[in-house]
Amino acid sequence: MFGASRLGLAKLVTPKQLFVYGVRRSISTTQHVSDYHKGADRTVSTAFVKRGVAKPKQMKTGLKTVVDMANANERYYHPIPVVGAPTLSKETAKSENVNKILRLDKEFMESIGNDNFPGFLENDFKLFGKPALLYRGLTQRLVSQLYKGGRRASSKAIVLDGKAGIGKSAELLMLASIAASSGHIVIYAPKTISWVNSTRPYAPDANNSGMFVQQDVTAELLSRIYSMSKGALEKVPLGKRVTIGRTTLADDQTLADLVVYGYETPGLAQTALDQLLEIASTQTVVPVLIAVDDINTFWTDTLYRSQDDEVLPAHRLRLVDSLGGFFDRKRRLAKGLVIGATSHVDYRFMPKSVKDKLDPPLMVPLTNRELAKDQNLVRPSTKKPYGIVKLKHMDSGEAWGLLCFYRATNLIATKVTREFVAKKWMMASGNPREIFSNITSFA
Amino acid sequence: MLHLLGVNLPDRKIVLVALTYFYGIGPQTARKVCSQLSIHKECKMNELSETKVNQLSSILSNMTLENDLKRKISANVHHLREIGTYVGKRHAMGMPVHGQHTLNNSKTAKKLNRRWLRKYSTSSRLAPVFGILQSPLSNKQD
C-alpha cells in the first residue's frame, strides 16, 4: 500500500487511516463530476412528462410517457399535421373514394369509447392525430352488400377471415360507421374476447339453469347501441307490450325506450337485449347491422368455470348465445346484414376445431361407387351456415394510398415513389399491419 | 383490508390469489371456491359485494383451515407416534418420512419434520401430568 516509511509508521496503513493523519489523496472522476454539477437536477426531464403516477417516489413498470409539447425541443418534435380528409359516411362511401383515406365520424368514435377500439387501431389513431382508415375495394363490396341487405332479408352471415393485421377489424369498423350514418340499427361488438376471457363479472342465470349472464357487459353493449343508432331506434315501435322485471312497456313505445331501460337497469339488461333482438330482427321499418369482432370466441371454450368447476363453452353465456344464433342460422334478420371478423391474436380462442371450421377440407368425390352409395359412411361436412370471405394482401393502389397518407402525417420523411411503395409492399407481403410496423420501426 | 376468519386479505389482490393466504387453501381450492361463487378470474377483493363476501365466509367456515387444520395434522402425527409406527418415529427424530436418502441432503426434513411433535418434554415427570409425549432421544427414563 502506501509507503509506511514516508509517514514514519512501523506498519502498512489503509487509506482510512491516512485521513486520520491528514494525508490528501486524489478524488475519483465520478466524485469530481458530481461536485461540479451539484446545482443541476438531472432526475427531472424537461421534455417528457410521466403520466399516471400516484406517488412520486413509486415507479411503476410499463408506464407510458407522453411528450409535453409545450416544453419539447422544436428540433426533434413536430406537431402532427392536420390532414384534410373527407368523413366516412353514406355520401362518401362510393367507388370514387376507393384507395383513399377517410376520417371516421367523431360522434361515432365517442359512442365506441376510448378503450374499445379493435386491435392495434387505438395506437394508430393516436399517431395520425385523427381516426382515419383506408377505404378499400373490399370495403366498397361490403357496403354494397350492406345496402342490399337493407332492401331485403339477409341470406347468410358473412365472416371475414385472414392473417393477423390484414384489416378485418378495420373493415368492420368502417362498415359500422357507414351503417350508423345511413340510419341503420347498429349492434357493434368490437372486442368480444373480453366477454370470454374471464375479465368481466358473470353470474348464473336465475331463469335458465345451465346458462350464465354478464349484466355489466350487456348494459355496456346496450349503451353503445343507443349512442350509435338513437335516431333509428326511435323509428321502430315495440308493437306489443313488453314486460321486463316489474316494468311493462306499452306497445306504442319505441325500441329506444327499451334500450334505455335496459342499460339503466343492469340487472335486467340481458332480458332487454333479448327483447331488442327479437323485435329488431322481425321488423322491416329500419335495417339492422350486427357486426361482431373476434367472432371465433363464440365457437370456443371460455376461461369461465361453472359452479361444478367445469370449463364453460361460449354458447352457455346468454350474451354470446343471443348474438351467435344469427351466425349459425338459428335466427335471421328480416332486413339487414350480419357480419363477423375473426381474430388470430389470442391463440387460446383459435383452436384447431375453429380453424377447420374456417378452412374446411376439400371434399374429393369418391371414385368407388359402392362406397359412395353407402349410407353409413360419414364424411366431414363442408357446408357452413355463414359465408367466409378471405381477406388477402393489399393491392398496389391501396398500398400507394396508405403510404401517401403516412407521408402527409409525417410518419414517412422521404418522398413516396413507385419504387418505395413496391419495396415496402414486398417487405411486408402486402400486410397493412406489417407495412405500418416497418415504417414506424425506423421513425 | 378485508378481515375474514382471522386472516387479513389485501383489497387490491385478486380473489384467486388472496384466498391462498389462508393456511389450507392453495391455488386449486381457491379456484374451486371462486367457481362455486361465480367469481371471475380478475376480480379483486375490493370489487366483491357484501353478499359475495358473506357467501365466501360461509363456504370458508365449513372448511378446515388455519389452526383447526394445524391441530388436525398435529393430532394425526401424534397418533402415528403413539401407536409406534415407523412414520411416527421418523417425525419424532426429525428425519425424512417418505424413504428419502439421508446420506446427504435431507436438510429440509431435519429442519421441519419435528415441528408437529414439538409439544414434548425431556422431563419424564411432566409427561404424565401434562399429557406431553416423551422424546425418544431423552436420556431420562422412568
Interface residues (C-beta under 8 A of the other chain):
Chain A: S198 T199 R200 P201 Y202 A203 P204 F212 L303 Y304 R305 S306 Q307 D308 D309
Chain B: R31 K32 C34 S35 Q36 S38 H40 K41 E42 C43 E47
